[in-house]
Amino acid sequence: MKTAVIGAGIAGLAAAVRLAVAGHTVDVYETNAGPGGKLNQFSLPGGYRFDFGPSLFTMPQYVDELFTLAGEDPRDHFNYTRLPEVCRYWWPDGTRFTAPASTEDLVRQVAQTFDVPEQAMRDFMDTAARKYTLTGRTFLEKSLHKVSTWLDPQVAYAMLKIPGLDLFRSMHDVHEAALGDPRLVQLFDRFATYNGSNPYKAPGLLSMIPHFEHHFGAYLPAGGMYDIARSVHALGERLGVRYHFGTRVEQILLPSPMERGRGRGQAGSRVQGIQVNGEEVAYDTVVCNMDVWLAYDRLLSGAKRPAITLKQQKSSSAVIFYWGIDRSFPELGLHNIFFSKDYAREFASLEGGTLSDDVTVYVNISSKYVPEDAPAGHENWFVMVNAPAHTGHDWDTLVAALRQQIIAMLSAQLAPSADTPDWLARHITAERIVTPPDIESLTGSHQGALYGSSSNGRMAAFLRHPNFSRRIDGLYFLGGSVHPGGGLPLCLLSARIVADLVADANKSATKHAP
Ligand code: FAD
């Protein structure tokens, strides 16, 4: 089987490994000069290294699994640390809370800091665990668009339990009812942003997300997040995958409209290959890791567009300031959140397509764990603010105001007795700023969305594009813009689902061969 993978994002890299292990001859085509997509890295003058995108790593077993599949010991090639704490939270009223790693410690320490009884907190985390147990395997690990999934008894069981899954209440309402204390509600509401959603609109089912972090743990690869892309790419090379970097795929070659009209499973309905550098290259299978909206727009212009799916609201994007800082801050950890005063107003602004004048700021400092990421006594700050997907904003103006706002807010929190609101600015020795249109152009993500489409709605999970084409045999889709969604763990699961679908299709083709 000759297979082309379009895009070397984490899902494309993982699928290439899985398909090579299954015996395919695999070519990966990537526009950028190297692997990773959003999971990338770069340096700034002065000795600072930064991870470009993801900073939170959960479910490392999905990466390990790739090495094991290939008959290798993951620890020989890819290592990571389980974090002893998950995140340091700061509120404008002076409250601070460091979320510990385990659920049990979290339950205890929340009750000591906030106005919430220990039992209420324990019940909340138990419910999160139950939601994951009921739906995880069903809705995240399988294609939602195959009859076989719906015939699984586990799915039938999950469907019976739907009333307890909080599909009909928003995450925020669930948190308010269960936890009450507005600071804690804000803390748990934030988990909606893990897939670029709005806690006031996303279904309460998503309150299972903290279970991932506190039960399964939060991790950091030994050399920073980019180690994930680097090591999976190297694994693919050892398996004989051929990578074509700096090579943009121009078209996915489809059967003629008449042949396509016969539908999947009929002679002549199979994908033909791809066009690169103006030349047609034949493939039996094409796996598309490119943002699905752009794939239909640019590579599948002759195909029927799944209109409702492609119309789904985009996930949020981000403005990121990468700062080399000339001193260290012991009061900060790897992950730090500085909350806004009014979360509802902040999300209302995002929904309205703009930035609030009071934003929540995420500061990630990988040099806390990877000392080589900054010179001694310095730190590398990744400072991120949620932003609306790009629809033609004037980012220069927005970013100038935002930078001032963030510096004033962080200066007030970190140096309350400083004589000037731009105290922090004096400590910035290197800087790069990335806006939604930059994310769009650097990672091929429609409107710069970080996670494909948002989960702002009960039906969002069902409206994501399937992992296969409904009309063309041999054409598959994976990555953050399709089922099961954005974020590294789900992208890795999409690669597993696609490899399983390809294997099933090949098995059934062999069975029906004359
Ligand atoms: P992508 O990374 O989207 O890559 C797709 C690749 O396809 C790109 O490299 C692109 O160049 C290539 N491509 C596109 N068109 C073509 C073409 N025609 N020909 C060839 N190649 C093409 N997730 C987490 O789990 N934790 C986090 O903390 C986190 N934080 C994030 C912060 C930021 C700033 C960003 C941007 C994302 C973050 N995410 C996080 C989300 C996560 O990065 C993504 O969900 C995931 O990396 C997407 O992977 P993907 O496989 O969909 O491919």
Boltz pocket constraint, residues with backbone or C-beta under 6 A from the ligand:
constraints:
  - pocket:
      binder: B
      contacts: [[A, 6], [A, 7], [A, 8], [A, 9], [A, 10], [A, 11], [A, 12], [A, 29], [A, 30], [A, 31], [A, 32], [A, 34], [A, 36], [A, 37], [A, 38], [A, 39], [A, 52], [A, 53], [A, 54], [A, 55], [A, 56], [A, 57], [A, 58], [A, 194], [A, 247], [A, 248], [A, 249], [A, 250], [A, 289], [A, 290], [A, 291], [A, 318], [A, 320], [A, 439], [A, 442], [A, 443], [A, 444], [A, 445], [A, 449], [A, 450], [A, 451], [A, 478], [A, 479], [A, 480], [A, 481], [A, 485], [A, 486], [A, 487], [A, 488], [A, 489], [A, 491]]
      max_distance: 6.0
